[in-house]
Amino acid sequence: MTERSLARYDQPMEGTPAEAVISTRGLTKHYGAVEALTDLDLDVRPGEIFGFLGPNGAGKSTMIRTLLGFLHATRGSARVLGMDIAIDSVQIRRLTGYLPGGIALYDSLTGHQVLDYLARVQGREAHRRAELCERLKMPDADLRRRVRDYSRGMRQKIGVIQALQHDPELAILDEPTEGLDPLMQQAFYGILGDLRAEGRTIFFSSHVLSEVERVCDRVGIIRHGRLMAVHEVRELLGRRRRKVSIRWRGVAPDAETLPGLADVVVDGDRLFATLHGDVSEFVRAVASPSLEDLTIEPASLEEAFLEYYADEPSAETPEAAS
């Protein structure tokens, strides 16, 4: 049986789409009275980048460790690449690329030795290593150095490379951009986009809203171990309100003539409001020779996140919580 045939999804759980790469039903992990995960139902489709979003402590890493068999579920069931996490965890880990949060490496080994060792443990050929090292700016000179001399960003790059070097059908990445500078983050996003174009599936855990918004097709929002919602990112952003600021030469026109505005505040020649619906219709209506300045802030995933955390004692954004 080939590795590809092992990843066919011919025995889905009841109620699970046959093509799902990750499927959970009632997945629960409790530590005594601590409810890390509770009754989580989720399906991740082939070829998508799925963002698993929540602040630190929401249950993201517990979910990942349970899917990979590092933790045993209290109850419920899950399948990864068509295999049962309770009995096939070794094979799941062999076929999956995994980047843990806060990855620990062998400090006495060189970068080359770490990647070679982890490829042997995986039991897979490192087909993509050279490409990944080039794109993430890890030249041979750096790979010959011992890991103890690496910066945090270099360690994270090694973590990304080891997770993807064997070209897995599924990559599970826990906070993958931590420690990467902005240029390397851009390179990493490009790698993810190429993997998606090749039909690979990415399960992407993060508390950074901006990167989830940028790279993910769908997003699941987790709160206190419970899955609150799953949305298409495009659809979610389409429902967000945009902040609008307009300035005219002379007196501002009647706001009631401008479509889609709410919460309007007029201050002299300036108008501040929130915008719903079609942006193009609004822009056509507001265009005039007296228009001096127009600012429309892009819709943000942050507002959607805060809807699910609004009743917290301190409703911090994920970035602030970090």
C-alpha positions in Angstrom: 0.0 0.0 0.0 1.4 3.4 -1.0 1.5 6.5 1.2 -1.0 8.2 -1.0 -3.4 5.3 -0.8 -3.2 5.4 3.0 -4.5 8.9 2.8 -7.7 8.0 1.0 -10.8 8.7 2.9 -12.9 5.6 2.3 -14.0 5.0 5.9 -15.3 8.4 7.2 -17.0 8.7 10.6 -20.8 8.9 10.5 -21.8 12.4 9.4 -18.4 13.2 8.1 -17.8 14.4 4.5 -15.9 11.6 2.7 -13.2 13.9 1.5 -12.4 15.5 4.9 -8.6 15.5 5.7 -9.3 16.2 9.4 -12.6 15.2 11.0 -13.6 15.4 14.7 -16.8 14.4 16.4 -17.4 15.4 20.0 -13.6 15.5 20.6 -13.0 16.3 24.2 -9.9 16.6 26.4 -10.2 17.4 30.1 -7.5 17.5 32.8 -9.6 16.8 35.8 -11.7 19.9 36.2 -9.9 21.8 33.5 -11.9 21.6 30.2 -9.2 22.1 27.6 -11.4 20.8 24.7 -15.1 20.1 24.9 -17.3 18.4 22.2 -15.5 19.8 19.2 -16.9 18.9 15.8 -14.8 20.1 12.8 -14.1 19.1 9.2 -11.1 20.4 7.3 -11.3 20.1 3.5 -8.5 18.9 1.2 -6.4 21.7 -0.4 -7.4 24.5 2.0 -5.6 26.5 4.6 -7.7 26.4 7.7 -7.0 28.9 10.4 -7.6 27.8 14.0 -8.0 31.1 15.8 -8.0 31.9 19.5 -6.0 33.6 22.2 -3.3 31.7 24.2 -4.9 29.1 26.5 -8.1 28.7 24.3 -7.2 25.0 23.5 -5.5 25.3 20.1 -2.3 23.4 21.0 -4.3 20.8 22.9 -6.4 20.2 19.8 -3.3 19.7 17.7 -1.6 17.3 20.2 -4.7 15.3 20.5 -5.0 14.9 16.7 -1.4 13.7 16.5 -1.7 11.2 19.4 0.5 13.0 21.8 -2.5 13.4 24.1 -5.4 10.9 24.4 -8.9 12.2 24.1 -11.2 12.0 27.1 -14.0 11.2 24.8 -15.1 11.6 21.2 -13.3 10.6 18.0 -11.2 12.0 15.2 -9.7 10.9 11.9 -6.7 12.5 10.2 -5.9 11.5 6.6 -8.6 8.9 6.9 -7.0 7.2 9.9 -8.3 6.9 13.5 -6.2 9.0 15.9 -6.8 6.4 18.7 -5.1 3.5 16.8 -3.1 5.0 13.9 -1.3 7.9 15.5 2.2 6.6 14.5 1.2 6.5 10.8 -0.6 9.8 11.1 2.6 11.4 12.4 4.7 9.8 9.7 2.5 11.3 6.9 1.9 14.7 8.5 4.2 17.7 8.7 4.1 19.1 12.2 5.5 22.3 13.6 4.9 22.5 17.4 4.7 25.8 19.2 8.0 26.8 20.8 9.9 24.1 19.0 12.9 22.6 20.9 15.9 21.5 18.9 19.1 19.6 19.7 21.6 22.4 20.5 24.7 20.3 20.0 23.8 19.4 16.4 24.2 21.5 13.3 21.2 22.6 11.3 22.0 19.9 8.7 22.2 17.2 11.3 18.9 18.3 12.9 17.1 18.1 9.5 18.7 14.8 8.6 17.8 13.3 11.9 14.2 14.4 11.8 13.8 13.2 8.2 15.1 9.7 9.3 12.6 9.8 12.3 9.8 10.7 9.8 10.9 7.9 7.5 10.4 10.1 4.4 12.7 11.6 1.8 13.4 15.4 2.3 12.3 16.3 -1.3 11.6 20.0 -0.6 14.5 20.8 1.7 16.7 22.6 -0.8 13.8 24.7 -2.0 12.6 25.6 1.5 16.1 26.6 2.6 16.5 28.8 -0.4 13.2 30.6 0.1 13.7 31.0 3.9 17.3 32.2 3.5 19.0 29.3 5.3 22.3 29.0 3.3 24.6 26.1 3.7 26.9 28.1 5.9 24.2 28.6 8.4 23.2 25.0 8.3 26.7 23.9 9.2 26.5 25.9 12.4 25.4 24.4 15.7 21.9 25.1 16.7 23.0 26.6 20.0 24.3 29.5 18.0 21.1 30.2 16.2 18.8 33.1 16.8 15.2 32.6 17.6 14.2 33.3 14.0 16.7 30.8 12.6 15.4 28.1 15.0 11.9 28.8 13.7 13.0 28.6 10.1 14.5 25.1 10.9 11.2 24.2 12.5 9.3 25.2 9.3 11.7 23.4 7.1 11.6 20.1 9.0 7.7 20.2 9.0 7.5 20.6 5.2 10.7 19.1 3.8 9.1 15.7 3.1 6.2 17.3 1.2 3.4 16.1 3.4 -0.3 16.0 2.2 -1.2 17.6 5.5 0.8 20.1 7.5 -0.2 21.1 11.0 1.5 24.3 12.1 1.3 25.7 15.6 2.1 29.5 15.7 4.4 29.1 12.7 5.5 32.7 12.3 6.7 33.3 15.9 10.2 34.7 15.7 10.2 35.3 12.0 11.0 38.8 10.8 8.6 40.5 8.3 10.5 39.4 5.2 10.6 35.8 6.3 6.9 36.0 7.1 6.2 37.1 3.6 8.3 34.2 2.3 6.5 31.8 4.5 3.1 33.0 3.3 4.3 32.4 -0.3 5.3 28.9 0.6 1.8 28.2 2.0 0.2 29.6 -1.1 2.2 27.3 -3.3 1.4 24.3 -1.2 -2.3 25.0 -1.4 -2.0 25.4 -5.2 -0.5 21.9 -5.3 -3.4 20.5 -3.3 -1.8 20.2 0.1 -3.8 21.0 3.2 -2.6 23.3 6.0 -4.1 23.4 9.5 -2.8 26.7 10.8 -3.1 27.6 14.5 -2.5 31.2 15.4 -3.5 34.0 17.7 -2.3 36.6 15.1 -5.5 37.9 13.3 -3.7 39.6 10.5 -1.9 36.5 9.2 -5.0 34.3 9.5 -6.9 36.9 7.5 -4.2 37.0 4.9 -3.5 33.3 4.2 -6.5 31.3 5.3 -9.5 30.1 3.3 -11.6 29.3 6.4 -11.3 30.1 10.0 -12.5 28.3 13.2 -12.8 30.4 16.4 -12.2 28.6 19.6 -13.1 29.9 23.1 -12.4 28.1 26.4 -12.0 24.8 24.5 -15.3 25.1 22.6 -15.6 25.8 18.8 -17.7 28.9 18.6 -17.9 29.3 14.8 -16.4 28.3 11.5 -16.5 30.8 8.6 -15.2 31.4 5.1 -12.7 34.3 5.6 -14.0 36.1 2.5 -17.6 35.8 3.7 -16.7 36.8 7.2 -14.9 39.9 6.0 -17.8 40.7 3.6 -20.0 41.2 6.6 -17.7 43.4 8.5 -18.3 47.1 8.9 -15.7 49.5 7.4 -14.8 52.7 9.1 -15.2 55.7 6.7 -13.8 59.2 7.0 -14.7 61.9 4.4 -13.7 65.5 4.0 -15.2 68.0 1.6 -14.5 71.5 0.5 -17.4 73.4 2.0 -20.3 71.9 3.9 -20.7 68.1 4.0 -23.7 66.8 2.0 -26.7 65.2 3.7 -25.5 61.8 4.9 -28.9 60.3 4.2 -28.1 60.5 0.5 -25.1 58.3 0.9 -25.9 54.5 0.8 -24.7 52.0 3.4 -23.7 54.5 6.2 -24.5 54.1 9.9 -23.3 55.7 13.1 -22.8 59.0 11.2 -21.0 61.9 13.0 -20.5 65.2 11.1 -17.9 67.6 12.3 -17.7 70.7 10.1 -16.4 69.6 6.7 -15.7 66.0 7.9 -18.0 63.0 8.2 -17.2 59.9 10.2 -19.3 56.7 9.8 -19.4 52.9 9.4 -20.1 51.5 6.0 -22.1 48.3 5.3 -22.6 46.6 2.0 -21.3 47.4 -1.5 -18.3 49.7 -1.4 -18.5 50.5 -5.1 -22.1 51.9 -4.8 -20.9 54.1 -1.9 -17.9 55.4 -3.8 -20.1 56.3 -6.8 -22.5 58.2 -4.6 -19.8 60.1 -2.7 -17.8 61.2 -5.8 -18.0 64.9 -6.5 -15.8 67.9 -7.4 -15.9 69.0 -3.8 -14.6 65.8 -2.4 -11.3 66.6 -0.7 -10.3 63.3 1.1 -11.8 59.8 1.5 -10.5 57.0 3.8 -12.1 53.6 3.9 -10.4 51.3 6.4 -10.3 47.6 5.2 -12.6 45.2 6.9 -10.8 43.4 9.7 -11.1 39.9 11.1 -10.5 41.4 14.5 -14.1 42.6 14.8 -15.4 39.1 14.1 -13.1 37.7 16.7 -14.2 40.2 19.3 -17.9 39.2 18.7 -17.1 35.9 20.3 -15.0 37.3 23.2 -17.1 40.5 23.9 -18.4 39.3 27.3 -14.9 38.5 28.6 -13.8 40.5 31.7 -11.1 42.0 29.5 -11.8 41.4 25.8 -8.2 41.7 24.5 -7.4 41.0 20.9 -5.2 38.0 20.4 -2.2 40.2 19.6 -2.6 42.1 22.8 -3.0 38.9 24.8 0.3 37.7 23.5 
